[in-house]
Amino acid sequence: MAKKSSKKKVSPKVEEAHVLPLSVKKILANVRPTPMIENGLSNEDKIEKITEKFTEILEVLGLDLKDDSLIDTPKRIAKMYVNEVFGGLDPHKFPKMTVIENTMKYDQMIVIQAIECLSFCEHHFLPIDGVATVAYIPNKKVIGLSKINRIVQYFSRRPQVQERLTKQIADCLQYVLETDHVAVHINAKHYCVMMRGIEDTHSTTATSDLRGHFKTLPETREEFLHHCRLK
């Protein structure tokens, strides 16, 4: 008598939920990549493996994981990494993009200031804490304002270098909005500078990606940089 297969059947709805929408695939294909490999692990697998590895790390550091304050720390770190601070590595978490036709023929600069920009330095896995200023000049489309904040948040939630993060945000907006006129500025403190090495707690790092009129027209460039300097 043939043995029954132990494989669980996956319902069509569950399978459908794990299929990445074509629109998201196209957007991410037009954004410069973060160095990644496909390891075939589900989020649950990642949490399990990171928990194991962090248990080893904390034991090597000499911490007592039987202490009631530390006993769940490896699992907490694993869940935080996978579900929160590195959620931008999961393409299924890419935010829904809402754009509308520019029927009002708006052709001036749109600027979003003081966007919270929290990331992790990929060299030391310490926080990058900054603010982003993002602007664009519409062509045929305009975007829901909160979507720009969500784009910044999505690409921030990866191990990053600030230069790549700046360009990923600009790449995404240029593709989604179908306009060449995009500008991104980030000013941030790096905890790898604050907590180790030089231990400088005051300096900040500024990066910009100016495209289209923001790069070629001095008055447009100056107007944008003026917005970046405003508190």
C-alpha positions in Angstrom: 0.0 0.0 0.0 1.5 3.4 -1.1 2.4 5.7 1.7 0.5 9.0 1.9 2.6 12.0 1.2 3.5 13.9 4.3 3.6 17.2 2.4 0.9 19.6 3.5 -1.2 21.1 0.8 -1.0 24.8 0.5 -4.3 26.5 -0.2 -4.5 28.6 -3.4 -5.2 31.7 -1.2 -2.0 31.2 0.8 0.0 30.6 -2.4 -1.5 33.7 -3.9 -0.6 35.8 -0.9 3.1 34.9 -1.4 3.2 35.8 -5.0 4.9 39.2 -5.5 2.7 41.5 -7.5 4.2 42.3 -11.0 4.0 46.1 -10.2 6.3 45.6 -7.2 8.7 43.4 -9.2 9.0 46.1 -11.8 9.6 48.9 -9.3 12.3 47.0 -7.4 13.9 45.9 -10.7 14.4 49.6 -11.4 16.0 50.4 -8.0 19.7 49.7 -7.5 20.0 46.6 -5.4 21.1 45.9 -1.9 23.8 43.1 -2.0 21.6 40.0 -1.3 21.4 36.3 -2.1 18.4 34.1 -2.3 18.6 31.5 0.6 15.1 30.1 0.3 14.3 30.7 4.0 10.9 31.8 5.1 10.6 34.5 7.7 9.8 31.8 10.3 13.0 29.9 9.3 15.0 33.1 9.6 13.7 33.9 13.1 14.6 30.3 14.2 18.1 30.4 12.8 18.9 33.9 14.0 17.7 32.9 17.5 20.1 30.0 17.5 23.0 32.2 16.3 22.3 35.0 18.8 22.2 32.5 21.6 25.7 31.5 20.6 26.9 35.1 20.4 25.5 36.0 23.8 27.0 32.9 25.4 30.4 33.7 23.8 30.1 37.1 25.4 29.7 35.4 28.7 26.1 36.4 29.4 23.9 34.1 31.5 20.9 33.3 29.3 19.1 31.6 32.2 18.7 35.0 33.8 15.0 36.1 33.5 16.1 39.4 31.9 18.1 37.6 29.1 16.3 34.3 28.6 14.2 35.6 25.7 16.7 38.1 24.2 17.9 35.9 21.3 14.3 35.4 20.1 13.4 39.1 20.6 16.4 40.1 18.5 15.5 37.6 15.8 11.9 38.8 15.5 13.0 42.4 15.6 15.5 41.8 12.7 13.1 39.9 10.5 9.8 41.7 11.1 10.9 45.3 11.9 14.4 46.8 11.5 15.2 44.7 8.4 11.7 44.5 7.0 12.9 46.3 3.9 14.7 43.1 2.8 11.2 41.5 2.2 9.7 42.6 -1.1 6.3 41.6 0.1 6.5 44.5 2.6 7.0 47.0 -0.2 4.2 49.7 0.4 1.3 50.0 -1.9 1.8 52.9 -4.3 -1.1 55.2 -4.9 -0.5 57.6 -7.8 -3.1 59.7 -9.6 -3.1 61.4 -13.0 -1.8 65.0 -12.9 -5.1 66.4 -14.3 -4.5 69.7 -12.4 -1.3 70.2 -14.5 0.7 71.0 -11.4 4.3 71.7 -12.6 5.9 73.2 -9.5 8.1 71.6 -6.9 6.5 69.3 -4.2 8.6 68.9 -1.1 8.3 66.7 1.9 10.5 67.7 4.8 11.8 66.1 8.0 10.9 62.5 7.1 12.1 60.2 9.8 14.9 58.0 8.4 16.0 55.2 10.7 18.4 52.6 9.3 21.3 50.3 10.2 24.9 50.6 9.1 25.8 47.4 7.2 29.4 47.7 8.4 28.8 47.5 12.2 25.0 46.9 12.4 24.5 50.0 14.5 21.8 52.6 13.9 21.7 55.4 11.4 19.4 58.1 12.7 18.5 60.9 10.4 15.9 62.9 8.4 15.2 63.0 4.7 13.9 65.8 2.5 12.4 64.5 -0.7 11.1 66.6 -3.7 9.8 66.1 -7.2 8.4 68.1 -10.1 5.4 66.2 -11.5 5.0 65.1 -15.1 1.9 63.0 -15.7 1.5 61.7 -12.1 1.4 62.8 -8.5 1.7 60.5 -5.5 -0.1 60.3 -2.2 2.1 62.2 0.2 2.3 59.5 2.8 3.7 57.1 0.2 6.9 59.1 0.0 7.4 58.6 3.7 6.7 54.9 3.3 9.2 54.6 0.5 11.9 56.2 2.7 11.0 53.9 5.5 11.0 50.8 3.3 14.5 51.3 2.0 15.8 52.5 5.3 14.8 49.1 6.9 17.8 47.3 5.5 21.4 47.1 6.4 22.6 50.2 4.5 25.2 52.7 3.5 23.7 56.2 3.4 24.8 56.8 -0.2 23.0 53.7 -1.5 19.9 54.5 0.6 19.7 58.0 -0.9 19.9 56.6 -4.5 17.4 53.8 -3.9 14.8 56.3 -2.8 15.5 58.5 -5.8 15.4 55.5 -8.2 12.1 54.4 -6.8 10.4 57.8 -7.1 11.7 58.4 -10.6 10.3 55.1 -11.8 7.0 55.3 -10.0 6.3 59.0 -10.9 7.7 58.8 -14.5 9.6 62.1 -14.0 13.3 62.9 -14.3 12.9 65.7 -11.8 13.6 64.1 -8.4 15.7 65.1 -5.4 16.6 63.3 -2.2 18.6 64.7 0.7 19.5 62.8 3.9 21.2 64.2 7.0 22.0 61.6 9.7 24.0 60.6 12.7 25.8 57.3 12.5 26.1 55.3 15.7 29.2 53.5 14.4 30.9 56.9 14.5 29.4 57.8 17.9 29.9 54.6 19.8 33.2 53.2 18.4 36.3 54.3 16.6 36.5 58.1 16.8 33.5 58.3 19.2 32.3 61.6 17.8 28.8 62.3 19.1 28.3 65.6 17.2 29.0 65.1 13.5 26.4 64.3 10.9 26.6 63.0 7.4 24.7 64.6 4.5 24.0 62.9 1.1 22.0 64.2 -1.9 20.8 62.8 -5.2 19.7 65.6 -7.5 18.2 64.7 -10.9 16.7 66.6 -13.8 16.0 70.3 -13.1 17.2 69.8 -9.5 20.7 69.2 -10.9 20.8 71.3 -14.0 18.8 74.5 -13.0 20.6 76.5 -10.3 17.4 78.2 -9.1 15.6 74.9 -8.7 18.7 73.4 -7.0 18.9 76.3 -4.6 15.2 76.2 -3.7 15.4 72.5 -2.8 18.6 73.0 -0.8 16.9 75.9 1.0 14.2 73.5 2.1 16.8 71.0 3.3 18.3 73.7 5.6 15.0 74.6 7.2 14.5 73.2 10.7 
